[in-house]
Amino acid sequence: MNDWTYSSYQTYLTDKKTKVAKEKVLNWFGNTKEFKNFHTREKFDTSFDL
């Protein structure tokens, strides 16, 4: 995830003010730790329902 040129992944992890809805998205995952865990899994579960 860190090497994707056009990814907003790092934007969700920063404390800086941004234009993305960080709190809303992180709340989908419960917290920052779960957001990171989801995005670093080897295989994505396509049945994940946001």
N, CA, C, O and CB atoms as a CASP TS submission, in Angstrom:
PFRMAT TS
TARGET T0000
AUTHOR 0000-0000-0000
METHOD Language model
MODEL 1
PARENT N/A
ATOM      1  N   MET     1       0.816  -1.195   0.000  1.00  0.00           N
ATOM      2  CA  MET     1       0.000   0.000   0.000  1.00  0.00           C
ATOM      3  C   MET     1       0.859   1.258   0.000  1.00  0.00           C
ATOM      4  O   MET     1       0.484   2.268  -0.596  1.00  0.00           O
ATOM      5  CB  MET     1      -0.928  -0.002   1.197  1.00  0.00           C
ATOM      6  N   ASN     2       1.973   1.204   0.644  1.00  0.00           N
ATOM      7  CA  ASN     2       2.802   2.396   0.774  1.00  0.00           C
ATOM      8  C   ASN     2       3.431   2.841  -0.534  1.00  0.00           C
ATOM      9  O   ASN     2       3.800   4.008  -0.672  1.00  0.00           O
ATOM     10  CB  ASN     2       3.876   2.154   1.776  1.00  0.00           C
ATOM     11  N   ASP     3       3.560   1.938  -1.494  1.00  0.00           N
ATOM     12  CA  ASP     3       4.236   2.298  -2.734  1.00  0.00           C
ATOM     13  C   ASP     3       3.271   2.597  -3.877  1.00  0.00           C
ATOM     14  O   ASP     3       3.708   2.770  -5.015  1.00  0.00           O
ATOM     15  CB  ASP     3       5.166   1.193  -3.141  1.00  0.00           C
ATOM     16  N   TRP     4       2.001   2.660  -3.608  1.00  0.00           N
ATOM     17  CA  TRP     4       1.023   2.991  -4.637  1.00  0.00           C
ATOM     18  C   TRP     4       1.002   4.502  -4.820  1.00  0.00           C
ATOM     19  O   TRP     4       0.660   5.236  -3.894  1.00  0.00           O
ATOM     20  CB  TRP     4      -0.392   2.455  -4.266  1.00  0.00           C
ATOM     21  N   THR     5       1.359   4.958  -5.985  1.00  0.00           N
ATOM     22  CA  THR     5       1.494   6.383  -6.263  1.00  0.00           C
ATOM     23  C   THR     5       0.212   7.172  -6.001  1.00  0.00           C
ATOM     24  O   THR     5       0.272   8.262  -5.432  1.00  0.00           O
ATOM     25  CB  THR     5       1.919   6.580  -7.690  1.00  0.00           C
ATOM     26  N   TYR     6      -0.940   6.646  -6.402  1.00  0.00           N
ATOM     27  CA  TYR     6      -2.174   7.412  -6.322  1.00  0.00           C
ATOM     28  C   TYR     6      -3.128   6.902  -5.235  1.00  0.00           C
ATOM     29  O   TYR     6      -4.340   7.090  -5.335  1.00  0.00           O
ATOM     30  CB  TYR     6      -2.869   7.386  -7.657  1.00  0.00           C
ATOM     31  N   SER     7      -2.592   6.271  -4.221  1.00  0.00           N
ATOM     32  CA  SER     7      -3.399   5.749  -3.136  1.00  0.00           C
ATOM     33  C   SER     7      -3.645   6.826  -2.077  1.00  0.00           C
ATOM     34  O   SER     7      -2.771   7.652  -1.811  1.00  0.00           O
ATOM     35  CB  SER     7      -2.721   4.528  -2.510  1.00  0.00           C
ATOM     36  N   SER     8      -4.825   6.815  -1.482  1.00  0.00           N
ATOM     37  CA  SER     8      -5.123   7.737  -0.385  1.00  0.00           C
ATOM     38  C   SER     8      -4.882   7.068   0.964  1.00  0.00           C
ATOM     39  O   SER     8      -5.202   7.646   2.002  1.00  0.00           O
ATOM     40  CB  SER     8      -6.575   8.233  -0.478  1.00  0.00           C
ATOM     41  N   TYR     9      -4.327   5.869   0.964  1.00  0.00           N
ATOM     42  CA  TYR     9      -4.107   5.091   2.182  1.00  0.00           C
ATOM     43  C   TYR     9      -3.408   5.915   3.269  1.00  0.00           C
ATOM     44  O   TYR     9      -3.899   5.984   4.395  1.00  0.00           O
ATOM     45  CB  TYR     9      -3.283   3.847   1.863  1.00  0.00           C
ATOM     46  N   GLN    10      -2.289   6.530   2.953  1.00  0.00           N
ATOM     47  CA  GLN    10      -1.538   7.304   3.951  1.00  0.00           C
ATOM     48  C   GLN    10      -2.324   8.514   4.451  1.00  0.00           C
ATOM     49  O   GLN    10      -2.137   8.952   5.586  1.00  0.00           O
ATOM     50  CB  GLN    10      -0.209   7.764   3.364  1.00  0.00           C
ATOM     51  N   THR    11      -3.191   9.046   3.615  1.00  0.00           N
ATOM     52  CA  THR    11      -4.001  10.196   4.007  1.00  0.00           C
ATOM     53  C   THR    11      -4.908   9.844   5.172  1.00  0.00           C
ATOM     54  O   THR    11      -5.150  10.683   6.040  1.00  0.00           O
ATOM     55  CB  THR    11      -4.833  10.695   2.825  1.00  0.00           C
ATOM     56  N   TYR    12      -5.409   8.626   5.208  1.00  0.00           N
ATOM     57  CA  TYR    12      -6.289   8.201   6.302  1.00  0.00           C
ATOM     58  C   TYR    12      -5.532   7.981   7.601  1.00  0.00           C
ATOM     59  O   TYR    12      -6.144   7.904   8.667  1.00  0.00           O
ATOM     60  CB  TYR    12      -7.016   6.931   5.920  1.00  0.00           C
ATOM     61  N   LEU    13      -4.215   7.878   7.528  1.00  0.00           N
ATOM     62  CA  LEU    13      -3.410   7.596   8.711  1.00  0.00           C
ATOM     63  C   LEU    13      -2.732   8.840   9.287  1.00  0.00           C
ATOM     64  O   LEU    13      -2.156   8.776  10.373  1.00  0.00           O
ATOM     65  CB  LEU    13      -2.367   6.566   8.375  1.00  0.00           C
ATOM     66  N   THR    14      -2.789   9.945   8.593  1.00  0.00           N
ATOM     67  CA  THR    14      -2.118  11.156   9.044  1.00  0.00           C
ATOM     68  C   THR    14      -2.982  11.958  10.019  1.00  0.00           C
ATOM     69  O   THR    14      -4.210  11.872  10.007  1.00  0.00           O
ATOM     70  CB  THR    14      -1.747  12.019   7.850  1.00  0.00           C
ATOM     71  N   ASP    15      -2.317  12.722  10.846  1.00  0.00           N
ATOM     72  CA  ASP    15      -3.025  13.621  11.761  1.00  0.00           C
ATOM     73  C   ASP    15      -3.278  14.985  11.121  1.00  0.00           C
ATOM     74  O   ASP    15      -3.985  15.823  11.681  1.00  0.00           O
ATOM     75  CB  ASP    15      -2.228  13.793  13.057  1.00  0.00           C
ATOM     76  N   LYS    16      -2.694  15.195   9.946  1.00  0.00           N
ATOM     77  CA  LYS    16      -2.863  16.470   9.251  1.00  0.00           C
ATOM     78  C   LYS    16      -4.294  16.620   8.739  1.00  0.00           C
ATOM     79  O   LYS    16      -4.973  15.628   8.472  1.00  0.00           O
ATOM     80  CB  LYS    16      -1.865  16.583   8.086  1.00  0.00           C
ATOM     81  N   LYS    17      -4.738  17.851   8.605  1.00  0.00           N
ATOM     82  CA  LYS    17      -6.057  18.135   8.060  1.00  0.00           C
ATOM     83  C   LYS    17      -6.041  17.840   6.558  1.00  0.00           C
ATOM     84  O   LYS    17      -5.137  18.270   5.841  1.00  0.00           O
ATOM     85  CB  LYS    17      -6.473  19.616   8.337  1.00  0.00           C
ATOM     86  N   THR    18      -7.042  17.108   6.096  1.00  0.00           N
ATOM     87  CA  THR    18      -7.142  16.752   4.679  1.00  0.00           C
ATOM     88  C   THR    18      -8.578  16.943   4.209  1.00  0.00           C
ATOM     89  O   THR    18      -9.465  17.263   5.000  1.00  0.00           O
ATOM     90  CB  THR    18      -6.678  15.288   4.437  1.00  0.00           C
ATOM     91  N   LYS    19      -8.792  16.744   2.928  1.00  0.00           N
ATOM     92  CA  LYS    19     -10.131  16.876   2.355  1.00  0.00           C
ATOM     93  C   LYS    19     -10.905  15.563   2.355  1.00  0.00           C
ATOM     94  O   LYS    19     -12.089  15.552   2.018  1.00  0.00           O
ATOM     95  CB  LYS    19     -10.035  17.403   0.946  1.00  0.00           C
ATOM     96  N   VAL    20     -10.270  14.466   2.722  1.00  0.00           N
ATOM     97  CA  VAL    20     -10.968  13.178   2.748  1.00  0.00           C
ATOM     98  C   VAL    20     -11.730  13.022   4.064  1.00  0.00           C
ATOM     99  O   VAL    20     -11.375  13.626   5.076  1.00  0.00           O
ATOM    100  CB  VAL    20      -9.967  12.008   2.560  1.00  0.00           C
ATOM    101  N   ALA    21     -12.768  12.214   4.034  1.00  0.00           N
ATOM    102  CA  ALA    21     -13.607  11.982   5.220  1.00  0.00           C
ATOM    103  C   ALA    21     -12.977  10.886   6.074  1.00  0.00           C
ATOM    104  O   ALA    21     -13.499   9.774   6.163  1.00  0.00           O
ATOM    105  CB  ALA    21     -15.066  11.591   4.810  1.00  0.00           C
ATOM    106  N   LYS    22     -11.846  11.215   6.702  1.00  0.00           N
ATOM    107  CA  LYS    22     -11.076  10.214   7.463  1.00  0.00           C
ATOM    108  C   LYS    22     -11.894   9.555   8.560  1.00  0.00           C
ATOM    109  O   LYS    22     -11.932   8.328   8.650  1.00  0.00           O
ATOM    110  CB  LYS    22      -9.850  10.857   8.075  1.00  0.00           C
ATOM    111  N   GLU    23     -12.543  10.349   9.388  1.00  0.00           N
ATOM    112  CA  GLU    23     -13.288   9.775  10.515  1.00  0.00           C
ATOM    113  C   GLU    23     -14.384   8.834  10.042  1.00  0.00           C
ATOM    114  O   GLU    23     -14.582   7.766  10.621  1.00  0.00           O
ATOM    115  CB  GLU    23     -13.895  10.883  11.368  1.00  0.00           C
ATOM    116  N   LYS    24     -15.089   9.223   9.004  1.00  0.00           N
ATOM    117  CA  LYS    24     -16.172   8.385   8.485  1.00  0.00           C
ATOM    118  C   LYS    24     -15.630   7.041   7.999  1.00  0.00           C
ATOM    119  O   LYS    24     -16.175   5.988   8.330  1.00  0.00           O
ATOM    120  CB  LYS    24     -16.912   9.108   7.340  1.00  0.00           C
ATOM    121  N   VAL    25     -14.570   7.086   7.224  1.00  0.00           N
ATOM    122  CA  VAL    25     -13.991   5.853   6.674  1.00  0.00           C
ATOM    123  C   VAL    25     -13.401   4.990   7.777  1.00  0.00           C
ATOM    124  O   VAL    25     -13.634   3.782   7.800  1.00  0.00           O
ATOM    125  CB  VAL    25     -12.913   6.181   5.633  1.00  0.00           C
ATOM    126  N   LEU    26     -12.645   5.581   8.689  1.00  0.00           N
ATOM    127  CA  LEU    26     -12.035   4.798   9.772  1.00  0.00           C
ATOM    128  C   LEU    26     -13.105   4.188  10.671  1.00  0.00           C
ATOM    129  O   LEU    26     -12.903   3.106  11.222  1.00  0.00           O
ATOM    130  CB  LEU    26     -11.086   5.678  10.606  1.00  0.00           C
ATOM    131  N   ASN    27     -14.226   4.861  10.823  1.00  0.00           N
ATOM    132  CA  ASN    27     -15.326   4.303  11.614  1.00  0.00           C
ATOM    133  C   ASN    27     -15.919   3.058  10.959  1.00  0.00           C
ATOM    134  O   ASN    27     -16.429   2.185  11.661  1.00  0.00           O
ATOM    135  CB  ASN    27     -16.417   5.351  11.811  1.00  0.00           C
ATOM    136  N   TRP    28     -15.862   2.959   9.638  1.00  0.00           N
ATOM    137  CA  TRP    28     -16.331   1.745   8.953  1.00  0.00           C
ATOM    138  C   TRP    28     -15.547   0.535   9.455  1.00  0.00           C
ATOM    139  O   TRP    28     -16.088  -0.566   9.555  1.00  0.00           O
ATOM    140  CB  TRP    28     -16.183   1.887   7.406  1.00  0.00           C
ATOM    141  N   PHE    29     -14.272   0.747   9.768  1.00  0.00           N
ATOM    142  CA  PHE    29     -13.391  -0.340  10.197  1.00  0.00           C
ATOM    143  C   PHE    29     -13.328  -0.470  11.715  1.00  0.00           C
ATOM    144  O   PHE    29     -12.811  -1.462  12.228  1.00  0.00           O
ATOM    145  CB  PHE    29     -11.996  -0.124   9.646  1.00  0.00           C
ATOM    146  N   GLY    30     -13.837   0.499  12.423  1.00  0.00           N
ATOM    147  CA  GLY    30     -13.822   0.483  13.875  1.00  0.00           C
ATOM    148  C   GLY    30     -12.734   1.368  14.464  1.00  0.00           C
ATOM    149  O   GLY    30     -12.967   2.098  15.427  1.00  0.00           O
ATOM    150  N   ASN    31     -11.542   1.295  13.874  1.00  0.00           N
ATOM    151  CA  ASN    31     -10.424   2.123  14.336  1.00  0.00           C
ATOM    152  C   ASN    31      -9.277   2.029  13.327  1.00  0.00           C
ATOM    153  O   ASN    31      -9.342   1.269  12.360  1.00  0.00           O
ATOM    154  CB  ASN    31      -9.947   1.678  15.759  1.00  0.00           C
ATOM    155  N   THR    32      -8.234   2.811  13.571  1.00  0.00           N
ATOM    156  CA  THR    32      -7.098   2.853  12.652  1.00  0.00           C
ATOM    157  C   THR    32      -6.398   1.502  12.554  1.00  0.00           C
ATOM    158  O   THR    32      -5.980   1.095  11.469  1.00  0.00           O
ATOM    159  CB  THR    32      -6.105   3.917  13.096  1.00  0.00           C
ATOM    160  N   LYS    33      -6.270   0.812  13.672  1.00  0.00           N
ATOM    161  CA  LYS    33      -5.593  -0.494  13.671  1.00  0.00           C
ATOM    162  C   LYS    33      -6.313  -1.476  12.743  1.00  0.00           C
ATOM    163  O   LYS    33      -5.666  -2.174  11.962  1.00  0.00           O
ATOM    164  CB  LYS    33      -5.525  -1.072  15.109  1.00  0.00           C
ATOM    165  N   GLU    34      -7.623  -1.534  12.820  1.00  0.00           N
ATOM    166  CA  GLU    34      -8.392  -2.450  11.968  1.00  0.00           C
ATOM    167  C   GLU    34      -8.345  -2.015  10.504  1.00  0.00           C
ATOM    168  O   GLU    34      -8.351  -2.862   9.610  1.00  0.00           O
ATOM    169  CB  GLU    34      -9.850  -2.526  12.445  1.00  0.00           C
ATOM    170  N   PHE    35      -8.299  -0.716  10.250  1.00  0.00           N
ATOM    171  CA  PHE    35      -8.130  -0.198   8.889  1.00  0.00           C
ATOM    172  C   PHE    35      -6.825  -0.718   8.301  1.00  0.00           C
ATOM    173  O   PHE    35      -6.795  -1.212   7.174  1.00  0.00           O
ATOM    174  CB  PHE    35      -8.150   1.353   8.878  1.00  0.00           C
ATOM    175  N   LYS    36      -5.745  -0.602   9.073  1.00  0.00           N
ATOM    176  CA  LYS    36      -4.438  -1.101   8.623  1.00  0.00           C
ATOM    177  C   LYS    36      -4.466  -2.613   8.413  1.00  0.00           C
ATOM    178  O   LYS    36      -3.965  -3.114   7.407  1.00  0.00           O
ATOM    179  CB  LYS    36      -3.344  -0.735   9.641  1.00  0.00           C
ATOM    180  N   ASN    37      -5.056  -3.338   9.369  1.00  0.00           N
ATOM    181  CA  ASN    37      -5.131  -4.800   9.249  1.00  0.00           C
ATOM    182  C   ASN    37      -5.862  -5.209   7.980  1.00  0.00           C
ATOM    183  O   ASN    37      -5.411  -6.099   7.260  1.00  0.00           O
ATOM    184  CB  ASN    37      -5.830  -5.405  10.471  1.00  0.00           C
ATOM    185  N   PHE    38      -6.984  -4.566   7.706  1.00  0.00           N
ATOM    186  CA  PHE    38      -7.771  -4.897   6.519  1.00  0.00           C
ATOM    187  C   PHE    38      -6.948  -4.694   5.248  1.00  0.00           C
ATOM    188  O   PHE    38      -7.005  -5.517   4.334  1.00  0.00           O
ATOM    189  CB  PHE    38      -9.048  -4.041   6.466  1.00  0.00           C
ATOM    190  N   HIS    39      -6.197  -3.623   5.187  1.00  0.00           N
ATOM    191  CA  HIS    39      -5.461  -3.287   3.977  1.00  0.00           C
ATOM    192  C   HIS    39      -4.123  -3.996   3.848  1.00  0.00           C
ATOM    193  O   HIS    39      -3.451  -3.857   2.826  1.00  0.00           O
ATOM    194  CB  HIS    39      -5.241  -1.824   3.924  1.00  0.00           C
ATOM    195  N   THR    40      -3.726  -4.745   4.851  1.00  0.00           N
ATOM    196  CA  THR    40      -2.467  -5.475   4.751  1.00  0.00           C
ATOM    197  C   THR    40      -2.673  -6.989   4.712  1.00  0.00           C
ATOM    198  O   THR    40      -1.706  -7.751   4.710  1.00  0.00           O
ATOM    199  CB  THR    40      -1.568  -5.113   5.913  1.00  0.00           C
ATOM    200  N   ARG    41      -3.927  -7.418   4.682  1.00  0.00           N
ATOM    201  CA  ARG    41      -4.195  -8.857   4.558  1.00  0.00           C
ATOM    202  C   ARG    41      -3.740  -9.342   3.193  1.00  0.00           C
ATOM    203  O   ARG    41      -3.741  -8.587   2.221  1.00  0.00           O
ATOM    204  CB  ARG    41      -5.701  -9.166   4.768  1.00  0.00           C
ATOM    205  N   GLU    42      -3.353 -10.609   3.132  1.00  0.00           N
ATOM    206  CA  GLU    42      -2.912 -11.173   1.853  1.00  0.00           C
ATOM    207  C   GLU    42      -4.050 -11.329   0.869  1.00  0.00           C
ATOM    208  O   GLU    42      -3.897 -11.040  -0.318  1.00  0.00           O
ATOM    209  CB  GLU    42      -2.254 -12.509   2.072  1.00  0.00           C
ATOM    210  N   LYS    43      -5.184 -11.780   1.354  1.00  0.00           N
ATOM    211  CA  LYS    43      -6.322 -12.028   0.472  1.00  0.00           C
ATOM    212  C   LYS    43      -7.521 -11.248   0.998  1.00  0.00           C
ATOM    213  O   LYS    43      -7.881 -11.351   2.170  1.00  0.00           O
ATOM    214  CB  LYS    43      -6.646 -13.556   0.377  1.00  0.00           C
ATOM    215  N   PHE    44      -8.129 -10.471   0.114  1.00  0.00           N
ATOM    216  CA  PHE    44      -9.291  -9.691   0.502  1.00  0.00           C
ATOM    217  C   PHE    44     -10.553 -10.548   0.455  1.00  0.00           C
ATOM    218  O   PHE    44     -10.743 -11.341  -0.467  1.00  0.00           O
ATOM    219  CB  PHE    44      -9.441  -8.469  -0.406  1.00  0.00           C
ATOM    220  N   ASP    45     -11.388 -10.384   1.431  1.00  0.00           N
ATOM    221  CA  ASP    45     -12.681 -11.040   1.468  1.00  0.00           C
ATOM    222  C   ASP    45     -13.651 -10.143   0.708  1.00  0.00           C
ATOM    223  O   ASP    45     -14.005  -9.069   1.194  1.00  0.00           O
ATOM    224  CB  ASP    45     -13.163 -11.305   2.948  1.00  0.00           C
ATOM    225  N   THR    46     -14.082 -10.564  -0.467  1.00  0.00           N
ATOM    226  CA  THR    46     -14.928  -9.722  -1.308  1.00  0.00           C
ATOM    227  C   THR    46     -16.349  -9.622  -0.799  1.00  0.00           C
ATOM    228  O   THR    46     -17.148  -8.864  -1.348  1.00  0.00           O
ATOM    229  CB  THR    46     -14.940 -10.245  -2.708  1.00  0.00           C
ATOM    230  N   SER    47     -16.683 -10.378   0.250  1.00  0.00           N
ATOM    231  CA  SER    47     -18.030 -10.303   0.793  1.00  0.00           C
ATOM    232  C   SER    47     -18.135  -9.242   1.883  1.00  0.00           C
ATOM    233  O   SER    47     -19.203  -9.067   2.469  1.00  0.00           O
ATOM    234  CB  SER    47     -18.451 -11.656   1.340  1.00  0.00           C
ATOM    235  N   PHE    48     -17.042  -8.532   2.162  1.00  0.00           N
ATOM    236  CA  PHE    48     -17.022  -7.496   3.185  1.00  0.00           C
ATOM    237  C   PHE    48     -18.049  -6.422   2.825  1.00  0.00           C
ATOM    238  O   PHE    48     -18.003  -5.857   1.732  1.00  0.00           O
ATOM    239  CB  PHE    48     -15.598  -6.881   3.327  1.00  0.00           C
ATOM    240  N   ASP    49     -18.950  -6.149   3.721  1.00  0.00           N
ATOM    241  CA  ASP    49     -20.029  -5.212   3.446  1.00  0.00           C
ATOM    242  C   ASP    49     -19.859  -3.964   4.292  1.00  0.00           C
ATOM    243  O   ASP    49     -19.955  -4.018   5.518  1.00  0.00           O
ATOM    244  CB  ASP    49     -21.397  -5.859   3.708  1.00  0.00           C
ATOM    245  N   LEU    50     -19.605  -2.836   3.632  1.00  0.00           N
ATOM    246  CA  LEU    50     -19.484  -1.573   4.345  1.00  0.00           C
ATOM    247  C   LEU    50     -20.848  -0.997   4.486  1.00  0.00           C
ATOM    248  O   LEU    50     -21.007   0.080   5.060  1.00  0.00           O
ATOM    249  CB  LEU    50     -18.542  -0.590   3.629  1.00  0.00           C
TER
END
